[in-house]
Amino acid sequence: ARRQAVMTIQSYCRGRQARRTLDRSNKAALVIQRKVRLRRFQRVMRTIGFLIVGLQRVWRARRTRVTTEASLGRLRRLPGLWKGRAFRKRIRPQWTEAATTIQ
C-alpha cells in the first residue's frame, strides 16, 4: 500500500511537471508566433502603404490633368468669345445701320 501511495504521488508530481513544461513551451511558442505575425503584418502593411501612395499619386496626377485640360479649353475659347463680343458690339450695329440706310 505504501509503495502504491508513493507511486501515485510520484505520478501526480511527474504529470504536473510535464504540464508545467508544456505550458512554458506553449507560452514561448505563442510569443514567437506573435512576433513573427507582427513582422509579417508590418511588412504587408508597408507594401500596401507603398501601393496606396502610388495609387494616390496616379489619381492626383489624373485629376490635375483633367482640371488643367478643362482650364486650357476655356482659355482656348476666350479669343473666339472676345471676337464674338467685338462683332456684336461694333460690327453688327454698323451693318444694321448700313442696311437701314440703304433701305
Number of C-alpha atoms within 10 A of each C-alpha: 6 7 8 9 10 11 12 12 12 12 12 12 12 12 12 12 12 12 12 12 12 12 12 12 12 12 12 12 12 12 12 12 12 12 12 12 12 12 12 12 12 12 12 12 12 12 12 12 12 12 12 12 12 12 12 12 12 12 12 12 11 12 12 12 12 12 11 12 12 12 11 12 11 11 12 11 11 12 11 11 12 11 12 13 12 12 13 12 11 11 13 12 12 13 11 11 12 11 10 9 8 7 6
